Amino acid sequence: MAGRDEPPEGTPEGLPSGGEDEYRSVVFDESFIRAARLQEFSAQERMGHHARAVRSRSGWPRRGAGRLLVALSLLGLAFGTVVFMGTHHPYRPPPVARAEELHTVVVPLAPRGAVPGGTPAGLIAHSPAAAFRTGASGVNPPGARATAHFAYSEVLAALKIARQYVIESSLDPGVLMGGPAQAVRDLIAPAQYAQFNRSLAAPSADGRHAATGWLVRFDPAQVALASSDVRVAGELRYAEAAGRTLEVVADHTFVYSLRPAGPAPPKADGASLFTVHREVHFRFGAEDLRLRQAQVTIADVEAGPQSCTADTANRLRPLLAGRRAAGGGPPGTDPYATGQPATALCGTLAATAQPVLPDRR
């Protein structure tokens, strides 16, 4: 009869006998069992229909492995999201562009004799402005063409912005008479707001803060518009400049019919003409065009008839009908005041620029 430790048929031929001694080197500890890939079902589990004898086990504990995998996945997703948003963030603020300051020169033009007077229509008819157009119809952009780095649509947009600036700053009756100039300010680059605000609030003839460099305006306590029809002639031209910028130059002459301000009824022949030649340079980058704004970089202004002694930083000061220019030259310039540009300039208004009225004798 076989022993308790042997199979009923006895020890298979070719294998050593000895019971547990042969398996003593194999230790089935708890870690070994947990690491097993196959696990035998219990007796009750095997009673189910189509039950397999064994089931697979993961090499890691299920619950711990699942949590670790989820944590690693979330960590990788978070890291990828940070990298993506850092390089492709759709709401990243645009870089702050630096705008060049506006540099201005305002030159009064003094008449040689008395300023001619008459009716607005009569004065215009006998002046070089007779062939000029009226108002905004005299501010016409040229045909737009693409440049090396600007498409046709971008060139057209730049010309439209420059044209609107000329209209708002030179033709609007409210602006001309010293009213709010918000429409002008809205067209310039935000980086120039501080210079614009200071120029209108505290004008200075320093070449950078003359209100009359930004716009045309008169003193409503001294003069009034004798006619709302401002005569205009000139051109807009453009060219691509350095740094992938587009430069537009607005070169126009404006002729205003003015009369003395006051409650008294104006005289029929008490009007006079005042001529302003403005050459304004605009600069546009890609961001300026997207925001529909302009960098106003240069404004050269010649205006008369005025006295050379007139302070034109704040307002232009026309000589009206029958008046003559005061003697003397422009305001004094101190050569010892370093750091200030020499802007005390004055010119003589050519006789051909004044109306030539017929002899009434």
C-alpha positions as YAML, in Angstrom:
chain: A
units: angstrom
residues:
- id: 1
  name: MET
  ca: [0.00, 0.00, 0.00]
- id: 2
  name: ALA
  ca: [1.32, 3.40, -0.91]
- id: 3
  name: GLY
  ca: [2.47, 5.71, 1.78]
- id: 4
  name: ARG
  ca: [0.60, 8.80, 2.84]
- id: 5
  name: ASP
  ca: [2.95, 11.02, 0.91]
- id: 6
  name: GLU
  ca: [3.00, 8.98, -2.30]
- id: 7
  name: PRO
  ca: [0.52, 8.71, -5.18]
- id: 8
  name: PRO
  ca: [-1.84, 5.68, -5.08]
- id: 9
  name: GLU
  ca: [-0.01, 4.18, -8.04]
- id: 10
  name: GLY
  ca: [3.33, 4.80, -6.37]
- id: 11
  name: THR
  ca: [6.16, 7.06, -7.35]
- id: 12
  name: PRO
  ca: [6.44, 7.53, -11.11]
- id: 13
  name: GLU
  ca: [9.34, 5.74, -12.66]
- id: 14
  name: GLY
  ca: [12.39, 7.94, -13.12]
- id: 15
  name: LEU
  ca: [11.47, 10.41, -10.40]
- id: 16
  name: PRO
  ca: [13.00, 10.50, -6.97]
- id: 17
  name: SER
  ca: [10.84, 9.78, -4.00]
- id: 18
  name: GLY
  ca: [11.05, 11.38, -0.64]
- id: 19
  name: GLY
  ca: [7.78, 13.34, -0.12]
- id: 20
  name: GLU
  ca: [8.17, 16.99, 0.76]
- id: 21
  name: ASP
  ca: [11.96, 16.91, 0.64]
- id: 22
  name: GLU
  ca: [11.99, 17.36, -3.16]
- id: 23
  name: TYR
  ca: [9.85, 20.58, -2.95]
- id: 24
  name: ARG
  ca: [11.46, 22.06, 0.12]
- id: 25
  name: SER
  ca: [13.45, 24.59, -1.94]
- id: 26
  name: VAL
  ca: [10.27, 26.01, -3.47]
- id: 27
  name: VAL
  ca: [8.58, 28.49, -1.14]
- id: 28
  name: PHE
  ca: [5.03, 29.64, -2.07]
- id: 29
  name: ASP
  ca: [4.98, 32.74, 0.05]
- id: 30
  name: GLU
  ca: [2.29, 35.47, -0.16]
- id: 31
  name: SER
  ca: [4.19, 37.65, -2.65]
- id: 32
  name: PHE
  ca: [4.64, 34.69, -4.97]
- id: 33
  name: ILE
  ca: [0.93, 33.96, -4.94]
- id: 34
  name: ARG
  ca: [0.00, 37.60, -5.58]
- id: 35
  name: ALA
  ca: [2.37, 37.68, -8.53]
- id: 36
  name: ALA
  ca: [0.86, 34.63, -10.19]
- id: 37
  name: ARG
  ca: [-0.62, 35.25, -13.63]
- id: 38
  name: LEU
  ca: [-3.23, 32.49, -13.23]
- id: 39
  name: GLN
  ca: [-5.56, 32.01, -10.30]
- id: 40
  name: GLU
  ca: [-7.77, 29.00, -9.81]
- id: 41
  name: PHE
  ca: [-11.46, 29.67, -9.36]
- id: 42
  name: SER
  ca: [-13.05, 28.49, -6.14]
- id: 43
  name: ALA
  ca: [-15.28, 25.40, -6.07]
- id: 44
  name: GLN
  ca: [-18.42, 27.52, -5.99]
- id: 45
  name: GLU
  ca: [-17.18, 29.68, -8.91]
- id: 46
  name: ARG
  ca: [-16.53, 26.56, -10.97]
- id: 47
  name: MET
  ca: [-20.17, 25.44, -10.50]
- id: 48
  name: GLY
  ca: [-21.35, 28.23, -12.83]
- id: 49
  name: HIS
  ca: [-22.19, 27.49, -16.45]
- id: 50
  name: HIS
  ca: [-19.31, 27.55, -18.87]
- id: 51
  name: ALA
  ca: [-16.95, 28.51, -16.05]
- id: 52
  name: ARG
  ca: [-13.26, 28.29, -16.77]
- id: 53
  name: ALA
  ca: [-10.97, 26.60, -14.31]
- id: 54
  name: VAL
  ca: [-8.64, 29.53, -13.99]
- id: 55
  name: ARG
  ca: [-8.65, 33.29, -14.59]
- id: 56
  name: SER
  ca: [-5.90, 35.72, -15.50]
- id: 57
  name: ARG
  ca: [-4.43, 38.08, -12.98]
- id: 58
  name: SER
  ca: [-2.64, 41.31, -13.68]
- id: 59
  name: GLY
  ca: [0.98, 41.53, -12.74]
- id: 60
  name: TRP
  ca: [0.10, 44.60, -10.60]
- id: 61
  name: PRO
  ca: [-2.72, 44.82, -8.10]
- id: 62
  name: ARG
  ca: [-5.79, 46.05, -9.99]
- id: 63
  name: ARG
  ca: [-6.81, 48.93, -7.82]
- id: 64
  name: GLY
  ca: [-3.31, 50.34, -7.30]
- id: 65
  name: ALA
  ca: [-2.34, 49.90, -10.94]
- id: 66
  name: GLY
  ca: [-5.47, 51.67, -12.17]
- id: 67
  name: ARG
  ca: [-4.88, 54.65, -9.96]
- id: 68
  name: LEU
  ca: [-1.27, 54.90, -10.99]
- id: 69
  name: LEU
  ca: [-2.11, 54.71, -14.69]
- id: 70
  name: VAL
  ca: [-4.81, 57.37, -14.34]
- id: 71
  name: ALA
  ca: [-2.44, 59.63, -12.38]
- id: 72
  name: LEU
  ca: [0.29, 59.28, -15.00]
- id: 73
  name: SER
  ca: [-2.17, 59.96, -17.81]
- id: 74
  name: LEU
  ca: [-3.51, 63.08, -16.11]
- id: 75
  name: LEU
  ca: [0.00, 64.31, -15.42]
- id: 76
  name: GLY
  ca: [1.00, 63.87, -19.05]
- id: 77
  name: LEU
  ca: [-2.17, 65.59, -20.25]
- id: 78
  name: ALA
  ca: [-1.64, 68.54, -17.92]
- id: 79
  name: PHE
  ca: [1.97, 68.94, -19.01]
- id: 80
  name: GLY
  ca: [1.00, 68.81, -22.69]
- id: 81
  name: THR
  ca: [-1.75, 71.37, -22.13]
- id: 82
  name: VAL
  ca: [0.67, 73.78, -20.42]
- id: 83
  name: VAL
  ca: [3.15, 73.47, -23.28]
- id: 84
  name: PHE
  ca: [0.45, 73.95, -25.92]
- id: 85
  name: MET
  ca: [-1.18, 76.95, -24.26]
- id: 86
  name: GLY
  ca: [2.21, 78.55, -23.73]
- id: 87
  name: THR
  ca: [2.94, 78.50, -27.45]
- id: 88
  name: HIS
  ca: [-0.56, 78.71, -28.99]
- id: 89
  name: HIS
  ca: [-2.62, 80.70, -26.48]
- id: 90
  name: PRO
  ca: [-5.32, 82.43, -28.56]
- id: 91
  name: TYR
  ca: [-5.77, 85.21, -26.00]
- id: 92
  name: ARG
  ca: [-2.15, 86.17, -25.63]
- id: 93
  name: PRO
  ca: [-2.01, 89.99, -25.49]
- id: 94
  name: PRO
  ca: [-0.44, 91.54, -28.59]
- id: 95
  name: PRO
  ca: [3.01, 93.07, -28.20]
- id: 96
  name: VAL
  ca: [2.95, 96.74, -27.27]
- id: 97
  name: ALA
  ca: [4.03, 98.74, -30.30]
- id: 98
  name: ARG
  ca: [6.07, 101.88, -29.88]
- id: 99
  name: ALA
  ca: [4.89, 104.83, -31.91]
- id: 100
  name: GLU
  ca: [7.18, 107.63, -32.97]
- id: 101
  name: GLU
  ca: [6.36, 111.07, -31.55]
- id: 102
  name: LEU
  ca: [4.81, 113.67, -33.80]
- id: 103
  name: HIS
  ca: [7.24, 116.41, -34.85]
- id: 104
  name: THR
  ca: [5.64, 119.68, -35.92]
- id: 105
  name: VAL
  ca: [6.63, 122.94, -37.55]
- id: 106
  name: VAL
  ca: [4.05, 125.72, -37.75]
- id: 107
  name: VAL
  ca: [5.07, 128.72, -39.85]
- id: 108
  name: PRO
  ca: [2.99, 131.95, -39.83]
- id: 109
  name: LEU
  ca: [2.81, 133.75, -43.19]
- id: 110
  name: ALA
  ca: [2.68, 137.52, -42.87]
- id: 111
  name: PRO
  ca: [0.97, 139.66, -45.56]
- id: 112
  name: ARG
  ca: [2.77, 142.57, -47.18]
- id: 113
  name: GLY
  ca: [-0.21, 144.91, -46.92]
- id: 114
  name: ALA
  ca: [-3.78, 145.01, -45.69]
- id: 115
  name: VAL
  ca: [-5.83, 141.82, -45.89]
- id: 116
  name: PRO
  ca: [-8.42, 142.00, -48.71]
- id: 117
  name: GLY
  ca: [-12.07, 141.84, -47.66]
- id: 118
  name: GLY
  ca: [-15.28, 141.00, -49.46]
- id: 119
  name: THR
  ca: [-17.97, 138.35, -49.70]
- id: 120
  name: PRO
  ca: [-16.90, 134.71, -49.38]
- id: 121
  name: ALA
  ca: [-18.01, 133.91, -52.93]
- id: 122
  name: GLY
  ca: [-16.35, 136.99, -54.41]
- id: 123
  name: LEU
  ca: [-13.08, 136.39, -52.61]
- id: 124
  name: ILE
  ca: [-12.96, 132.73, -53.71]
- id: 125
  name: ALA
  ca: [-13.77, 133.61, -57.29]
- id: 126
  name: HIS
  ca: [-10.79, 136.00, -57.48]
- id: 127
  name: SER
  ca: [-8.28, 133.75, -55.70]
- id: 128
  name: PRO
  ca: [-6.25, 130.65, -56.60]
- id: 129
  name: ALA
  ca: [-8.92, 128.64, -54.70]
- id: 130
  name: ALA
  ca: [-11.50, 129.24, -57.43]
- id: 131
  name: ALA
  ca: [-10.65, 125.87, -58.99]
- id: 132
  name: PHE
  ca: [-10.49, 124.02, -55.67]
- id: 133
  name: ARG
  ca: [-13.10, 121.49, -54.65]
- id: 134
  name: THR
  ca: [-15.37, 121.95, -51.65]
- id: 135
  name: GLY
  ca: [-14.88, 120.09, -48.40]
- id: 136
  name: ALA
  ca: [-14.20, 116.35, -48.32]
- id: 137
  name: SER
  ca: [-14.55, 116.08, -52.09]
- id: 138
  name: GLY
  ca: [-11.12, 117.71, -52.31]
- id: 139
  name: VAL
  ca: [-9.47, 114.94, -50.25]
- id: 140
  name: ASN
  ca: [-9.18, 112.09, -52.72]
- id: 141
  name: PRO
  ca: [-6.90, 109.06, -52.37]
- id: 142
  name: PRO
  ca: [-5.02, 107.75, -55.39]
- id: 143
  name: GLY
  ca: [-5.50, 104.29, -56.84]
- id: 144
  name: ALA
  ca: [-4.16, 101.68, -54.45]
- id: 145
  name: ARG
  ca: [-1.72, 98.95, -55.45]
- id: 146
  name: ALA
  ca: [-0.02, 96.23, -53.44]
- id: 147
  name: THR
  ca: [3.56, 96.82, -52.29]
- id: 148
  name: ALA
  ca: [6.29, 94.32, -51.42]
- id: 149
  name: HIS
  ca: [4.84, 93.56, -47.97]
- id: 150
  name: PHE
  ca: [1.34, 95.10, -48.06]
- id: 151
  name: ALA
  ca: [-1.64, 93.76, -49.94]
- id: 152
  name: TYR
  ca: [-3.94, 95.95, -52.00]
- id: 153
  name: SER
  ca: [-6.56, 95.87, -49.24]
- id: 154
  name: GLU
  ca: [-4.02, 97.04, -46.66]
- id: 155
  name: VAL
  ca: [-2.83, 99.94, -48.83]
- id: 156
  name: LEU
  ca: [-6.43, 100.94, -49.42]
- id: 157
  name: ALA
  ca: [-7.15, 100.81, -45.69]
- id: 158
  name: ALA
  ca: [-4.15, 103.05, -44.94]
- id: 159
  name: LEU
  ca: [-5.30, 105.62, -47.49]
- id: 160
  name: LYS
  ca: [-8.81, 105.62, -46.05]
- id: 161
  name: ILE
  ca: [-7.53, 106.19, -42.50]
- id: 162
  name: ALA
  ca: [-5.27, 109.05, -43.62]
- id: 163
  name: ARG
  ca: [-8.11, 110.62, -45.60]
- id: 164
  name: GLN
  ca: [-10.46, 110.42, -42.62]
- id: 165
  name: TYR
  ca: [-7.83, 112.02, -40.39]
- id: 166
  name: VAL
  ca: [-7.44, 114.94, -42.82]
- id: 167
  name: ILE
  ca: [-11.21, 115.44, -42.94]
- id: 168
  name: GLU
  ca: [-11.72, 115.26, -39.17]
- id: 169
  name: SER
  ca: [-8.76, 117.50, -38.32]
- id: 170
  name: SER
  ca: [-9.14, 120.15, -41.03]
- id: 171
  name: LEU
  ca: [-12.79, 120.36, -42.08]
- id: 172
  name: ASP
  ca: [-15.02, 119.61, -39.10]
- id: 173
  name: PRO
  ca: [-16.59, 122.95, -37.99]
- id: 174
  name: GLY
  ca: [-16.58, 121.91, -34.32]
- id: 175
  name: VAL
  ca: [-12.88, 121.11, -34.36]
- id: 176
  name: LEU
  ca: [-12.10, 124.31, -36.28]
- id: 177
  name: MET
  ca: [-13.78, 126.39, -33.63]
- id: 178
  name: GLY
  ca: [-11.95, 124.75, -30.72]
- id: 179
  name: GLY
  ca: [-14.49, 122.05, -29.89]
- id: 180
  name: PRO
  ca: [-13.84, 118.43, -28.87]
- id: 181
  name: ALA
  ca: [-11.42, 116.54, -31.09]
- id: 182
  name: GLN
  ca: [-12.28, 112.99, -30.03]
- id: 183
  name: ALA
  ca: [-12.82, 111.89, -33.63]
- id: 184
  name: VAL
  ca: [-9.25, 112.97, -34.43]
- id: 185
  name: ARG
  ca: [-7.82, 111.21, -31.37]
- id: 186
  name: ASP
  ca: [-9.64, 107.98, -32.23]
- id: 187
  name: LEU
  ca: [-7.66, 107.71, -35.45]
- id: 188
  name: ILE
  ca: [-4.17, 107.84, -33.92]
- id: 189
  name: ALA
  ca: [-2.16, 105.08, -32.28]
- id: 190
  name: PRO
  ca: [-2.81, 104.69, -28.52]
- id: 191
  name: ALA
  ca: [0.91, 105.16, -27.90]
- id: 192
  name: GLN
  ca: [0.45, 108.78, -29.07]
- id: 193
  name: TYR
  ca: [-2.54, 109.56, -26.84]
- id: 194
  name: ALA
  ca: [-0.41, 111.14, -24.12]
- id: 195
  name: GLN
  ca: [1.32, 113.46, -26.58]
- id: 196
  name: PHE
  ca: [-1.97, 114.38, -28.21]
- id: 197
  name: ASN
  ca: [-3.67, 115.09, -24.88]
- id: 198
  name: ARG
  ca: [-0.82, 117.26, -23.65]
- id: 199
  name: SER
  ca: [-0.68, 119.15, -26.96]
- id: 200
  name: LEU
  ca: [-4.32, 120.17, -26.65]
- id: 201
  name: ALA
  ca: [-4.30, 120.80, -22.90]
- id: 202
  name: ALA
  ca: [-0.93, 122.59, -22.61]
- id: 203
  name: PRO
  ca: [0.29, 123.55, -26.11]
- id: 204
  name: SER
  ca: [3.93, 124.45, -26.54]
- id: 205
  name: ALA
  ca: [6.04, 125.63, -29.47]
- id: 206
  name: ASP
  ca: [8.67, 122.97, -28.76]
- id: 207
  name: GLY
  ca: [8.20, 121.05, -31.99]
- id: 208
  name: ARG
  ca: [6.29, 118.24, -30.28]
- id: 209
  name: HIS
  ca: [3.30, 119.71, -28.44]
- id: 210
  name: ALA
  ca: [1.67, 122.24, -30.76]
- id: 211
  name: ALA
  ca: [-2.06, 121.65, -30.96]
- id: 212
  name: THR
  ca: [-1.98, 123.16, -34.44]
- id: 213
  name: GLY
  ca: [0.30, 120.36, -35.55]
- id: 214
  name: TRP
  ca: [-2.43, 117.82, -34.91]
- id: 215
  name: LEU
  ca: [-5.35, 119.85, -36.26]
- id: 216
  name: VAL
  ca: [-6.57, 123.20, -37.55]
- id: 217
  name: ARG
  ca: [-8.34, 125.36, -34.99]
- id: 218
  name: PHE
  ca: [-9.11, 129.01, -34.39]
- id: 219
  name: ASP
  ca: [-10.07, 131.11, -31.40]
- id: 220
  name: PRO
  ca: [-13.90, 131.30, -31.42]
- id: 221
  name: ALA
  ca: [-13.72, 134.52, -29.41]
- id: 222
  name: GLN
  ca: [-11.90, 136.20, -32.29]
- id: 223
  name: VAL
  ca: [-13.07, 134.67, -35.55]
- id: 224
  name: ALA
  ca: [-16.02, 132.77, -37.00]
- id: 225
  name: LEU
  ca: [-16.64, 130.91, -40.23]
- id: 226
  name: ALA
  ca: [-18.14, 133.23, -42.83]
- id: 227
  name: SER
  ca: [-18.95, 130.19, -44.97]
- id: 228
  name: SER
  ca: [-19.01, 126.49, -44.19]
- id: 229
  name: ASP
  ca: [-17.64, 125.74, -47.65]
- id: 230
  name: VAL
  ca: [-13.93, 125.13, -47.16]
- id: 231
  name: ARG
  ca: [-12.01, 124.91, -50.42]
- id: 232
  name: VAL
  ca: [-9.48, 122.07, -50.66]
- id: 233
  name: ALA
  ca: [-6.82, 120.90, -53.11]
- id: 234
  name: GLY
  ca: [-3.98, 118.42, -52.73]
- id: 235
  name: GLU
  ca: [-3.05, 114.78, -52.83]
- id: 236
  name: LEU
  ca: [-2.44, 111.63, -50.87]
- id: 237
  name: ARG
  ca: [0.57, 109.52, -51.78]
- id: 238
  name: TYR
  ca: [2.05, 106.38, -50.32]
- id: 239
  name: ALA
  ca: [5.18, 104.24, -50.37]
- id: 240
  name: GLU
  ca: [6.55, 101.31, -48.41]
- id: 241
  name: ALA
  ca: [9.16, 102.40, -45.88]
- id: 242
  name: ALA
  ca: [11.80, 100.64, -43.81]
- id: 243
  name: GLY
  ca: [10.83, 98.09, -41.19]
- id: 244
  name: ARG
  ca: [7.89, 96.78, -43.22]
- id: 245
  name: THR
  ca: [5.86, 99.93, -42.63]
- id: 246
  name: LEU
  ca: [3.70, 101.88, -45.02]
- id: 247
  name: GLU
  ca: [4.02, 105.67, -45.18]
- id: 248
  name: VAL
  ca: [1.22, 107.91, -46.41]
- id: 249
  name: VAL
  ca: [1.68, 111.64, -46.97]
- id: 250
  name: ALA
  ca: [-1.31, 113.99, -47.03]
- id: 251
  name: ASP
  ca: [-0.32, 117.23, -48.77]
- id: 252
  name: HIS
  ca: [-3.26, 119.67, -48.96]
- id: 253
  name: THR
  ca: [-4.11, 123.36, -49.07]
- id: 254
  name: PHE
  ca: [-7.25, 124.54, -47.27]
- id: 255
  name: VAL
  ca: [-8.89, 127.93, -47.81]
- id: 256
  name: TYR
  ca: [-11.29, 129.17, -45.11]
- id: 257
  name: SER
  ca: [-13.66, 132.13, -45.34]
- id: 258
  name: LEU
  ca: [-13.58, 133.93, -41.99]
- id: 259
  name: ARG
  ca: [-15.16, 136.96, -40.35]
- id: 260
  name: PRO
  ca: [-14.90, 138.67, -36.96]
- id: 261
  name: ALA
  ca: [-16.64, 136.87, -34.12]
- id: 262
  name: GLY
  ca: [-19.29, 138.65, -32.07]
- id: 263
  name: PRO
  ca: [-23.02, 139.20, -31.70]
- id: 264
  name: ALA
  ca: [-23.13, 142.03, -34.24]
- id: 265
  name: PRO
  ca: [-24.46, 141.06, -37.68]
- id: 266
  name: PRO
  ca: [-21.54, 140.43, -40.02]
- id: 267
  name: LYS
  ca: [-20.95, 142.86, -42.82]
- id: 268
  name: ALA
  ca: [-21.69, 141.55, -46.27]
- id: 269
  name: ASP
  ca: [-18.20, 142.35, -47.44]
- id: 270
  name: GLY
  ca: [-16.47, 141.75, -44.11]
- id: 271
  name: ALA
  ca: [-15.10, 138.29, -44.89]
- id: 272
  name: SER
  ca: [-11.50, 137.41, -45.65]
- id: 273
  name: LEU
  ca: [-9.66, 134.29, -46.73]
- id: 274
  name: PHE
  ca: [-7.26, 132.30, -44.60]
- id: 275
  name: THR
  ca: [-5.03, 129.69, -46.22]
- id: 276
  name: VAL
  ca: [-3.45, 126.69, -44.52]
- id: 277
  name: HIS
  ca: [-1.02, 124.36, -46.21]
- id: 278
  name: ARG
  ca: [-0.58, 121.09, -44.29]
- id: 279
  name: GLU
  ca: [1.77, 118.22, -45.07]
- id: 280
  name: VAL
  ca: [1.07, 115.37, -42.67]
- id: 281
  name: HIS
  ca: [3.02, 112.12, -42.63]
- id: 282
  name: PHE
  ca: [1.41, 108.89, -41.43]
- id: 283
  name: ARG
  ca: [3.07, 105.58, -40.69]
- id: 284
  name: PHE
  ca: [1.30, 102.22, -40.62]
- id: 285
  name: GLY
  ca: [2.40, 98.82, -39.41]
- id: 286
  name: ALA
  ca: [0.39, 95.62, -39.75]
- id: 287
  name: GLU
  ca: [-1.08, 96.09, -36.27]
- id: 288
  name: ASP
  ca: [-2.06, 99.71, -37.02]
- id: 289
  name: LEU
  ca: [-3.99, 98.59, -40.07]
- id: 290
  name: ARG
  ca: [-5.73, 95.84, -38.13]
- id: 291
  name: LEU
  ca: [-6.84, 98.34, -35.47]
- id: 292
  name: ARG
  ca: [-7.60, 101.08, -38.02]
- id: 293
  name: GLN
  ca: [-5.23, 103.62, -36.50]
- id: 294
  name: ALA
  ca: [-2.32, 105.73, -37.70]
- id: 295
  name: GLN
  ca: [0.98, 106.91, -36.32]
- id: 296
  name: VAL
  ca: [1.18, 110.63, -37.14]
- id: 297
  name: THR
  ca: [4.89, 111.34, -37.40]
- id: 298
  name: ILE
  ca: [5.37, 114.75, -39.11]
- id: 299
  name: ALA
  ca: [3.18, 117.81, -39.55]
- id: 300
  name: ASP
  ca: [4.51, 120.81, -41.48]
- id: 301
  name: VAL
  ca: [2.07, 123.72, -41.45]
- id: 302
  name: GLU
  ca: [2.18, 127.10, -43.20]
- id: 303
  name: ALA
  ca: [-0.74, 129.41, -42.53]
- id: 304
  name: GLY
  ca: [-1.60, 133.03, -43.27]
- id: 305
  name: PRO
  ca: [-2.26, 135.85, -43.20]
- id: 306
  name: GLN
  ca: [-0.87, 136.05, -39.66]
- id: 307
  name: SER
  ca: [1.62, 138.21, -37.84]
- id: 308
  name: CYS
  ca: [5.05, 136.76, -37.27]
- id: 309
  name: THR
  ca: [4.64, 137.54, -33.60]
- id: 310
  name: ALA
  ca: [1.52, 135.39, -33.31]
- id: 311
  name: ASP
  ca: [1.65, 132.45, -30.91]
- id: 312
  name: THR
  ca: [0.35, 129.64, -33.09]
- id: 313
  name: ALA
  ca: [1.04, 126.64, -30.84]
- id: 314
  name: ASN
  ca: [-2.47, 126.66, -29.41]
- id: 315
  name: ARG
  ca: [-4.57, 128.24, -32.17]
- id: 316
  name: LEU
  ca: [-3.99, 129.81, -35.56]
- id: 317
  name: ARG
  ca: [-4.54, 133.58, -35.36]
- id: 318
  name: PRO
  ca: [-5.76, 134.94, -38.70]
- id: 319
  name: LEU
  ca: [-5.56, 138.60, -39.66]
- id: 320
  name: LEU
  ca: [-9.03, 139.53, -40.83]
- id: 321
  name: ALA
  ca: [-10.18, 141.94, -43.55]
- id: 322
  name: GLY
  ca: [-8.42, 145.30, -43.54]
- id: 323
  name: ARG
  ca: [-5.79, 144.37, -40.96]
- id: 324
  name: ARG
  ca: [-2.05, 144.40, -41.36]
- id: 325
  name: ALA
  ca: [0.68, 142.31, -39.85]
- id: 326
  name: ALA
  ca: [2.30, 143.67, -36.74]
- id: 327
  name: GLY
  ca: [5.88, 144.84, -37.09]
- id: 328
  name: GLY
  ca: [8.76, 142.76, -35.91]
- id: 329
  name: GLY
  ca: [9.79, 139.22, -36.43]
- id: 330
  name: PRO
  ca: [8.68, 135.97, -34.85]
- id: 331
  name: PRO
  ca: [8.91, 135.32, -31.10]
- id: 332
  name: GLY
  ca: [12.45, 135.34, -29.82]
- id: 333
  name: THR
  ca: [14.52, 132.18, -29.70]
- id: 334
  name: ASP
  ca: [17.00, 131.74, -26.86]
- id: 335
  name: PRO
  ca: [20.16, 130.05, -28.20]
- id: 336
  name: TYR
  ca: [21.24, 129.28, -24.64]
- id: 337
  name: ALA
  ca: [18.16, 127.10, -24.06]
- id: 338
  name: THR
  ca: [19.60, 123.76, -25.12]
- id: 339
  name: GLY
  ca: [17.40, 120.80, -25.88]
- id: 340
  name: GLN
  ca: [14.73, 122.90, -27.60]
- id: 341
  name: PRO
  ca: [14.39, 122.89, -31.39]
- id: 342
  name: ALA
  ca: [14.42, 126.20, -33.22]
- id: 343
  name: THR
  ca: [10.78, 126.54, -34.23]
- id: 344
  name: ALA
  ca: [10.38, 130.33, -34.21]
- id: 345
  name: LEU
  ca: [9.90, 130.63, -37.96]
- id: 346
  name: CYS
  ca: [7.99, 133.06, -40.12]
- id: 347
  name: GLY
  ca: [7.39, 133.57, -43.81]
- id: 348
  name: THR
  ca: [5.93, 136.17, -46.10]
- id: 349
  name: LEU
  ca: [2.59, 135.50, -47.74]
- id: 350
  name: ALA
  ca: [3.04, 135.85, -51.49]
- id: 351
  name: ALA
  ca: [0.89, 138.47, -53.17]
- id: 352
  name: THR
  ca: [-0.37, 135.85, -55.61]
- id: 353
  name: ALA
  ca: [-1.80, 133.87, -52.69]
- id: 354
  name: GLN
  ca: [-4.23, 136.69, -51.86]
- id: 355
  name: PRO
  ca: [-7.44, 137.46, -53.70]
- id: 356
  name: VAL
  ca: [-7.00, 140.04, -56.45]
- id: 357
  name: LEU
  ca: [-10.22, 142.00, -56.38]
- id: 358
  name: PRO
  ca: [-11.31, 144.16, -59.35]
- id: 359
  name: ASP
  ca: [-10.80, 147.90, -59.11]
- id: 360
  name: ARG
  ca: [-14.07, 149.41, -57.84]
- id: 361
  name: ARG
  ca: [-13.30, 152.92, -59.06]
...
